[in-house]
């Protein structure tokens, strides 16, 4: 399966895999892209692991994401997050590693 993710995001996904934040890049390579959706719970766990925070809200504050209300409402079990935004999130996490 060919990745839907751009090269910058793919490089960032590999960096967060190398840092031990994710174990398999396949899901993120396929879904952290324009016109895709990411499981909200996965996005929340990603942020928590990247920041070492116990809650998604705490992780969002540390990451200083624009529109934190969007993330609080959608990066939850049963929610979905826009794949393009998750791509930006992954790039940001990779930059702060």
TIMARLUM-91072 format. One line per 10 residues: number of its first residue (from 1); for each residue x, y, z of N, C-alpha, C. Coordinates in nm, 4 decimals. Layout:
NUM	X,Y,Z,X,Y,Z,X,Y,Z ~ ...
// end
This chain:
1	0.0841,-0.1180,0.0000,0.0000,0.0000,0.0000,0.0884,0.1240,0.0000 ~ 0.0582,0.2152,-0.0874,0.1362,0.3388,-0.0970,0.0895,0.4375,0.0102 ~ 0.1820,0.5061,0.0683,0.1520,0.6026,0.1737,0.0786,0.7234,0.1171 ~ -0.0210,0.7714,0.1957,-0.0933,0.8925,0.1584,-0.0258,1.0163,0.2170 ~ 0.0763,0.9960,0.2967,0.1408,1.1028,0.3722,0.2518,1.1686,0.2910 ~ 0.2681,1.3010,0.3097,0.3751,1.3715,0.2397,0.5113,1.3345,0.3001 ~ 0.6168,1.3686,0.2305,0.7523,1.3291,0.2709,0.7935,1.3875,0.4050 ~ 0.7548,1.5113,0.4340,0.7924,1.5743,0.5609,0.7267,1.5012,0.6777 ~ 0.5979,1.4715,0.6617,0.5274,1.3994,0.7676,0.5812,1.2578,0.7802 ~ 0.6117,1.1927,0.6695,0.6669,1.0566,0.6749,0.7994,1.0552,0.7512
11	0.8828,1.1540,0.7280,1.0101,1.1636,0.8003,0.9843,1.1838,0.9498 ~ 0.8873,1.2670,0.9834,0.8529,1.2909,1.1234,0.7980,1.1645,1.1888 ~ 0.7168,1.0890,1.1161,0.6636,0.9625,1.1682,0.7784,0.8673,1.1993 ~ 0.8748,0.8597,1.1116,0.9910,0.7732,1.1365,1.0706,0.8202,1.2577 ~ 1.0786,0.9513,1.2777,1.1504,1.0053,1.3938,1.0797,0.9706,1.5239 ~ 0.9457,0.9808,1.5258,0.8768,0.9475,1.6503,0.8739,0.7973,1.6751 ~ 0.8828,0.7189,1.5678,0.8975,0.5738,1.5853,1.0334,0.5444,1.6479 ~ 1.1375,0.6070,1.5960,1.2727,0.5865,1.6491,1.2819,0.6285,1.7958 ~ 1.2022,0.7276,1.8347,1.2017,0.7743,1.9741,1.1169,0.6851,2.0643 ~ 1.0495,0.5857,2.0063,0.9695,0.4934,2.0857,0.8296,0.5429,2.1190
21	0.7854,0.6491,2.0547,0.6520,0.7040,2.0822,0.5448,0.6206,2.0139 ~ 0.5729,0.5705,1.8957,0.4833,0.4771,1.8271,0.5631,0.3514,1.7949 ~ 0.4915,0.2389,1.7841,0.5629,0.1143,1.7552,0.5579,0.0781,1.6073 ~ 0.4524,0.1204,1.5397,0.4403,0.0899,1.3980,0.3937,0.2141,1.3238 ~ 0.4653,0.2539,1.2215,0.4290,0.3760,1.1496,0.3164,0.3586,1.0476 ~ 0.2781,0.2360,1.0165,0.1853,0.2124,0.9056,0.0541,0.2896,0.9169 ~ -0.0099,0.2833,1.0332,-0.1375,0.3533,1.0510,-0.1203,0.5029,1.0273 ~ -0.0155,0.5591,1.0834,0.0079,0.7034,1.0744,0.0449,0.7435,0.9322 ~ 0.1238,0.6622,0.8631,0.1592,0.6916,0.7241,0.0350,0.6941,0.6347 ~ -0.0593,0.6083,0.6644,-0.1802,0.6008,0.5834,-0.2800,0.7116,0.6165
31	-0.2887,0.7508,0.7438,-0.3985,0.8375,0.7854,-0.3620,0.9805,0.8241 ~ -0.2378,1.0091,0.8507,-0.1970,1.1465,0.8867,-0.1735,1.2239,0.7576 ~ -0.2825,1.2448,0.6841,-0.2744,1.3026,0.5505,-0.4042,1.3759,0.5177 ~ -0.3977,1.4688,0.4228,-0.5193,1.5379,0.3803,-0.6274,1.4396,0.3348 ~ -0.7509,1.4741,0.3627,-0.8688,1.3946,0.3233,-0.8784,1.2613,0.3969 ~ -0.8046,1.2457,0.5040,-0.8098,1.1238,0.5861,-0.8546,1.1621,0.7258 ~ -0.8911,1.0630,0.8054,-0.9301,1.0820,0.9438,-0.8458,0.9905,1.0315 ~ -0.8146,1.0377,1.1517,-0.7386,0.9594,1.2488,-0.8302,0.9320,1.3682 ~ -0.8236,0.8119,1.4182,-0.8968,0.7748,1.5385,-0.8598,0.8718,1.6498 ~ -0.9593,0.9350,1.7089,-0.9348,1.0355,1.8116,-0.8591,0.9824,1.9315
41	-0.8915,0.8615,1.9728,-0.8219,0.8024,2.0871,-0.6735,0.7846,2.0564 ~ -0.6417,0.7414,1.9349,-0.5016,0.7248,1.8953,-0.4280,0.8586,1.9004 ~ -0.4941,0.9640,1.8518,-0.4314,1.0965,1.8532,-0.4048,1.1421,1.9970 ~ -0.5002,1.1167,2.0856,-0.4817,1.1532,2.2260,-0.3675,1.0780,2.2906 ~ -0.3615,0.9486,2.2656,-0.2527,0.8675,2.3216,-0.1182,0.9116,2.2649 ~ -0.1139,0.9433,2.1372,0.0093,0.9937,2.0749,0.0592,1.1177,2.1484 ~ -0.0316,1.2116,2.1741,0.0078,1.3347,2.2426,0.0533,1.3068,2.3854 ~ -0.0151,1.2170,2.4538,0.0233,1.1831,2.5911,0.1612,1.1179,2.5955 ~ 0.1856,1.0237,2.5053,0.3169,0.9577,2.5023,0.4277,1.0561,2.4669 ~ 0.3994,1.1466,2.3739,0.5009,1.2426,2.3296,0.5390,1.3408,2.4394
51	0.4439,1.3729,2.5265,0.4691,1.4735,2.6295,0.4905,1.4154,2.7690 ~ 0.4564,1.2884,2.7859,0.4664,1.2273,2.9183,0.3564,1.2715,3.0131 ~ 0.2499,1.3268,2.9593,0.1385,1.3744,3.0420,0.0314,1.2661,3.0546 ~ -0.0427,1.2708,3.1658,-0.1436,1.1694,3.1954,-0.2737,1.1910,3.1192 ~ -0.3018,1.3140,3.0791,-0.4267,1.3415,3.0076,-0.3989,1.4121,2.8759 ~ -0.4949,1.3971,2.7872,-0.4820,1.4645,2.6585,-0.4832,1.6156,2.6764 ~ -0.5670,1.6657,2.7662,-0.5736,1.8110,2.7894,-0.4381,1.8655,2.8350 ~ -0.3709,1.7932,2.9229,-0.2370,1.8362,2.9673,-0.1380,1.8338,2.8514 ~ -0.1474,1.7294,2.7692,-0.0570,1.7175,2.6543,-0.0797,1.8307,2.5548 ~ -0.2056,1.8654,2.5320,-0.2381,1.9747,2.4405,-0.1776,2.1050,2.4900
61	-0.1850,2.1282,2.6210,-0.1281,2.2508,2.6781,0.0228,2.2554,2.6580 ~ 0.0895,2.1434,2.6793,0.2353,2.1378,2.6615,0.2721,2.1623,2.5154 ~ 0.1959,2.1032,2.4250,0.2264,2.1159,2.2822,0.1855,2.2515,2.2254 ~ 0.1092,2.3278,2.3019,0.0639,2.4606,2.2597,0.0004,2.4568,2.1209 ~ -0.0975,2.3682,2.1071,-0.1652,2.3521,1.9796,-0.2634,2.4660,1.9562 ~ -0.2734,2.5075,1.8313,-0.3754,2.6069,1.7981,-0.5108,2.5368,1.8091 ~ -0.6116,2.6104,1.8451,-0.7473,2.5593,1.8636,-0.7508,2.4388,1.9582 ~ -0.7062,2.4584,2.0819,-0.7033,2.3471,2.1769,-0.8403,2.2838,2.2002 ~ -0.9478,2.3620,2.1876,-1.0819,2.3058,2.2072,-1.1118,2.1967,2.1042 ~ -1.0656,2.2167,1.9809,-1.0848,2.1148,1.8769,-1.0227,1.9827,1.9212
71	-0.9004,1.9898,1.9703,-0.8287,1.8690,2.0102,-0.8927,1.8040,2.1321 ~ -0.9341,1.8839,2.2303,-0.9986,1.8299,2.3502,-1.1276,1.7570,2.3128 ~ -1.2027,1.8129,2.2194,-1.3299,1.7538,2.1792,-1.3142,1.6313,2.0894 ~ -1.2081,1.6273,2.0096,-1.1974,1.5228,1.9077,-1.0925,1.4160,1.9344 ~ -0.9891,1.4470,2.0110,-0.8826,1.3488,2.0385,-0.9211,1.2656,2.1604 ~ -1.0350,1.1975,2.1464,-1.0943,1.1179,2.2541,-1.1472,0.9865,2.1968 ~ -1.1695,0.8873,2.2836,-1.2329,0.7642,2.2349,-1.3655,0.7960,2.1647 ~ -1.3840,0.7421,2.0471,-1.5044,0.7658,1.9688,-1.4976,0.8885,1.8801 ~ -1.3930,0.9709,1.8963,-1.3769,1.0901,1.8146,-1.2898,1.0623,1.6932 ~ -1.2861,1.1599,1.6053,-1.1941,1.1533,1.4911,-1.1275,1.2893,1.4761
81	-1.0063,1.2857,1.4253,-0.9283,1.4069,1.4048,-0.8887,1.4124,1.2573 ~ -0.8947,1.5306,1.2009,-0.8563,1.5511,1.0621,-0.7121,1.5047,1.0401 ~ -0.6921,1.4197,0.9402,-0.5603,1.3635,0.9138,-0.4537,1.4673,0.8833 ~ -0.4915,1.5730,0.8133,-0.3950,1.6786,0.7820,-0.3452,1.7456,0.9100 ~ -0.4371,1.7699,1.0050,-0.3972,1.8302,1.1324,-0.3073,1.7361,1.2120 ~ -0.3356,1.6078,1.2049,-0.2503,1.5112,1.2744,-0.1117,1.5086,1.2109 ~ -0.1047,1.5252,1.0812,0.0254,1.5362,1.0155,0.1062,1.6524,1.0710 ~ 0.0403,1.7669,1.0884,0.1075,1.8829,1.1478,0.1486,1.8540,1.2925 ~ 0.0604,1.7858,1.3661,0.0907,1.7486,1.5042,0.2158,1.6605,1.5102 ~ 0.2214,1.5624,1.4243,0.3361,1.4708,1.4210,0.4645,1.5473,1.3869
91	0.4570,1.6390,1.2939,0.5738,1.7197,1.2589,0.6200,1.8014,1.3801 ~ 0.5245,1.8568,1.4529,0.5580,1.9364,1.5715,0.6235,1.8494,1.6781 ~ 0.5679,1.7319,1.7007,0.6265,1.6397,1.8000,0.7698,1.6040,1.7609 ~ 0.7916,1.5745,1.6332,0.9260,1.5376,1.5871,1.0242,1.6516,1.6068 ~ 0.9794,1.7748,1.5904,1.0688,1.8904,1.6083,1.1105,1.9097,1.7533 ~ 1.0249,1.8701,1.8482,1.0581,1.8935,1.9895,1.1252,1.7745,2.0568 ~ 1.1461,1.6675,1.9822,1.2123,1.5500,2.0415,1.3553,1.5826,2.0806
// end
